[in-house]
Amino acid sequence: MVNAAIIGLGWWGKNIVNAVQGKCPQLKFIRGVTKEIAETQAFASQHNIPLSENLEDALADPKVEAVVLATPHSLHADQIVAAARAGKHVFCEKPLSLKRADAERAVKACLDAKRVIGVGQNKRFWPSMTALRGVVAGGSLGKVMHIEGHYSNENSSNFFAGWRDKPDETPGAGMTGTGIHILDAFVSLAGPAASVSAQFVSTQGGHDPRDTISVLFKFKNGMSGTLGAVRPSPFYWRVHAFGDRGSAEALGETETIVRCSGAPVERRTYAAIDSLRAEFDAFAQAVGGGAPYPISPVEMTATIAAFDAIIESIASGKPVEIA
């Protein structure tokens, strides 16, 4: 059993606790850290999680083997480095960081300390995405030439927190909340991006995010790609890979559609899973010496490299090459 501390108990931190505590057979939370103890105490007591205000309290606790970060994005890199130096394994909610250099620094700290690092890209664990990766790897699509992804999700409007409205916490707006999941999907299917060209359009008024993002990609393996995200639109997920003999798309969590030359269209559905629970099961197994966490450190940094380049492209209005 991995004894962990949950750092940050806002909306998403509570979701993590609800998915893990008493349900994950290999990981449990033995303490929590939050700046809002009074507002969080009742929830923490329900889950038998003692609270304190400072990350350092958890890092100094010899019983804590791992920390789970559900904190504002700009804090992630420094908190990962501090945790690794304290000898703790780290699970960090997405995005791992907001800058490529910070992602590389955070990953290096964990590797140097021989600590496991996991990142909260739970869509990677969806049955539809597992199946899509299997179809692409199986070769039935032929040479895969292009990939498309779209993720719209109105959560930004429904679960608003003040820090999420700050440009230094959510650069590129929908890229940090939704687009980052598509980037992870692209990296898992196409590898690192070589260049991006991004467009951001906002009609935001007040605290109701109303914006869109569109990105063109060229990948280092020669594939092309497009990404779209609309923050106020209801949930929609699609990742679609196109080859010279067929195409396959993941729709939502549990459906794939496969189209191959000369064959009938196949629509496949899968049983739903708790993807939050799945990623923490995988993290606990990696900490325990089992299979490595399914998202490698190389993939983590490649995702943030693309993210960083997209933010630069939005600001400059020009394509950005990724070294």
N, C-alpha and C positions, 0 to 999 in steps of 0.2 A: 504494500500500500504506500503510495506517494503522499506525504503530508505537504499540503500547499497552502499558500496565503493568497487570497484574492485582493488585488490592489485596485480600488475603485469600485464603488457599489451604486453607480447610477443605473439607468434603465438597462444597459447591456450587461453590466456586471451582475445585476440581479438575474437576468436571463441565464447567464453562465452558471450561477449557483443553483438555480432551479433545474438545470439540465444535468448537473454533476452530483450535487450533494445527496448521498444515499442511493444513487443510481449507478454511478461509475464504480465498478468493483475494484479498480486499482488506484483511485485518487480521491482524496477528500480534503476539504478546506478546514484547517484547524485555527485559522485566524484571518481577520480582515482588516484592511486599512481604508479609511475614508475621512474626508474633511467634514462630513456631515453626520456625525455620530448620532445626534439626537433624532434626526429624520430617518436613520437607517437601523436604529437599535432594535425595533420590533421585528423587522425582517431578519436581522442577523440572529436574534435570539431563537426564532423559529427553526433556524438551521444550525444551532449550537456553534456559532462562530463568534468568538470574542473579538472586540474591535479596539483599534487604536488609530491615532491620527497620522502617524509617520511611517513611511516606507522603511526607514532605518530600524524601526522596531521589529519588523518582520525579518529583515536581513540579519539582524543580530540574534534571532531565535534559532538555536541549534536544532530544534525539532522541525523547523520549516526546511524542506528539501527543494521546493520549487515555488516560484512566484508566478501568478497569472495577472497580467497587466490589462486592465480595462480602464485606462486613464486617457486624458487628452492626448491627441496625436503628437504634439510637439515634445511631450515628455518621454516618449517611448525609448529613444536611443540612449539617453543618459541613464534611464532606469534599467535598461537591459544591461548596460556596462556595469552599473553598480551591483546588480544582482549577480552577474557572472563573477565579478571580483570577490563577492561574498561567498562564492561556492554554491550558488543556487542555480538550478535549471530554470529556464524561462519560457513561458508561453505568453506571447504578446498579441493582443488583438490587432487587426489590420487598421491602418497601414503600419507596417513594421517601423517606418519612419517617413518623413516627408522629403528627405534628401538622400540621394544615392550615397554620398560620402558617409552620412550617418548610418545608413543601413550596413555598409561595409564595415564601419567601426563597431557596430553592435554585434554583427555576426562574428567578426574576428575575436571580440572579447569572449564570446561563448566558446569558440573553437580553441582559443588559447587556454581557457580554463577547463577544457574538456567537459563542458556542460551542454546538455541538449537545449536547442532552441526550436520552438514551434511557433507558428504564426496562425492567427485565427481567420483562415480563408475557408469557412465551412462549406461553401459551394463546391469546393474541390471534392467533397465527400458525397455529394448528391448522387443517387443511383444513375440519373441521366448522364452526368458527367463522367462517371466511371465507365459507363457503357460506351459513350462517345470516344473516350480515349482508347478503349478496346477495339472499336471499329477502325479508327485511324491507324492504330498499330498493327492491326491484322492485315492491312494491305488491300482490302477489297475495293477501296476508293481509287486505287492506282496512285499516281504521284499527286500528293496534296499540294495545291497551288495557291489557295486563298482561304481565308477564314474571316467570318463575320461574327460580331457579338453585340448584343443589346441587353441592357439591364435597366429598367425603370422601376422605381419603388418609392411610393409616397411616404415612407417612414420619416423622411426629413421633416415633413409637415406634421406628422402625427406624434412624433416623439422628439420635439425640439428641446434642446438645451442651449443656454446662452453661449457657452464656449464654442458650440458648433457654428455660430454665426460669424466667427472671427476669421478674416482672410488668412491669418497666419496659422490657423488650425485646420481650415478646410480650403486650401488652395485648389483652384479648379472646381470648387463646389462639389458637384455630383461625382467627380473622380474619386474623392476620398471615401464616400459612402457606398457607391454602387460600381462606378467604373473600375475601381481597384480589383473587384472580383473578376471582371472580364479580363483584366490584364493578367491575373493569375491563371485563368483558363487558357489564354493565348500562350503564355510561357510554357504551360504544361503540354500544349499541343504543337506549338511551332518553335519553341525555344526563344532565345533573346531577340529583342527588336534591334534593328540597325538604324532606323530613322522613323520619325513621327512628324505629322503635320496636323495641328489641332485647331479647332474652332469652338469658341465658347460664346453662347448667347444668353443674356439674362434679361428678364422683365420683372425682376423681384421687387416686391413691395412689402415693407414691414418684415415680419418674421415668418413669412410663408414662402419658402424657396420656390422660385419659378425660373428654371434655367435648363438649358440643354448643352450637351457637349458632343462633338463629332471628331473622330480622329482617323486619319489614314496611316497605315503602317507599311513598312517594308521590314522583313525579318532577315536575320543573318543567313538563314538557309535559303533565301530567295523567294519565300512566300510573301504574298501581299495580304493586307487585312484592313477591316474597318470596324470601328467601335462607335456605339451610340448610347447615350444615357439621358433620360428625362426625369428630373427629380420629382415633380408633382404628379406624374402619371401613375395610375395603379400598377401593381406588380406585373412585370413581364420579363421573362428571361429566355434568351435564345443564343446558342452558340452553334455555328454552322460551318462545317469544314467541306470544302469543294476540291475534288480530285479530278483527274482526267478520265476516270471510269465511273465516278459516282459521287454522291454527297451524303452527308449525315449531319443531322442537327439534334441538339438537345433542347427540349422545350420544357421550361419549368424544372421541377425536381425529379419527376418520375417518368418522363416520356422521351423517346427518341424516334426519329423518322429517318429511314435509310432508303436512298434512291440509287440504284445501280443500273448501268446500261443493260438493256435487254431483260430486266427482271422487274417483277411487280414491286410497288412501293411497300415497304415494311414499316408498320407503326408498332412500336414496342413500348409496353408499360411495365413499371417495376414497383415493387412495394416501397412505400415511403419509410424513411429512417429518421431518427433524431440526429441531424448532422452535427449539432453542437456536442452531443454525447460522443459521437463517432470521432471527432477530432481530439477530444480529451482522452478517450480510450487509446488512440494512437500515440498521443503524447506520453501518457503513462507507460505504455509498452516500451517506448523508446528510452525513457528515463530508467526503466527497469532492465535495460540491456537487451530488449527484443528488437524487432524490426526498426530501422531508422524511421524518423518522422517522414511521412510521405512527401512533404514539400521540402526539398533540399535547400541548404543554405545558398547554393548557387542560384536556384530558382527564386528564392526570396529576394536576393539582391538584384536579379534581372528584372523582377517586377517593379521594384522601386526605381531602378535606372530608367525604365520606360515611363513611369509616373513622373519622375523629375523632369524628363525631357518634354513630356506633354505640358507640364506647367510652364516650362520655358517657352515652348511654342505658342501657348496661349498669350503670354506676355509680349512676345516679339512679333506675333503674326506671321512667323516664318517657319519652314521646316527645320527640324533639329536632328543632327546626326548624333548617334550614341556611340561613343568610343568603345 
